[in-house]
Amino acid sequence: MEKRTRRTFDANFKHNALRMVFDEGVPLEEVARKLDIHRQVLHRWKQDYKQDPKNAFPGRGRRKDLEEENRRLRQALKNAEEEREILKKTLTILSRPKSIDSGL
């Protein structure tokens, strides 16, 4: 049995496939067969589009808001780690015993 490699489809391809279904009235199964994609994949695209037409297929299929949140959280983590290191160094310096200068 031949195993297929995972293919990626850009937003334009997905919109064109759905245009065939919605605008031209071609049955979903027929569009899937013509484009050589599984009907469930096309059905999922259709559901995503119905839920949120403007944001259904951003970028490479990832949600832009999730990418932005991920970037923001990574930056916050980096800042917190840097702050922790500074605090650790400060604590080390402040916890050293004071040397008493006897003046001799």
Secondary structure, 3 states (H helix, E strand, C coil): CCCCCCCCCCHHHHHHHHHHHHCCCCCHHHHHHHHCCCHHHHHHHHHHHHHCCCCCCCCCCCCHHHHHHHHHHHHHHHHHHHHHHHHHHHHHHHCCCCCCCCCC
